[in-house]
């Protein structure tokens, strides 16, 4: 059995029933054998961001963060996340587009990784 690693995931949505989508996604993550949800933040509403900044004409986002323990390596965790996003109708037309669900790996233990599909810590982490 693999070692449990700590990761932080950010979840956000600005289309559909945002709260239900995020809650269901957290349940789907927790249902994975190699993922345990340890903590979660309250959900917070924010103005939609585009490449040029805030855009109040777009539906606002609901965002939250969860802390998990996982036995999955970062690439496998990303595969699980992508599958859950797709189950919720995620369509990737452009980077700053509206979405039914977005899940990002913010941190994964002390891993620093940069590839075409995955950068850890997340590039928007401050």
Secondary structure, 3 states (H helix, E strand, C coil): CCCCEEEEEEEEECCCCHHHHHHHHHHHHHCCCCEEEEEECCCEEECCEECCEECCCCCCEEEEEEEEEECCCHHHHHHHHHHHHHHCCCCCCCCCCCCCCEEEEEEECCCCEECCCCEECCCCCC
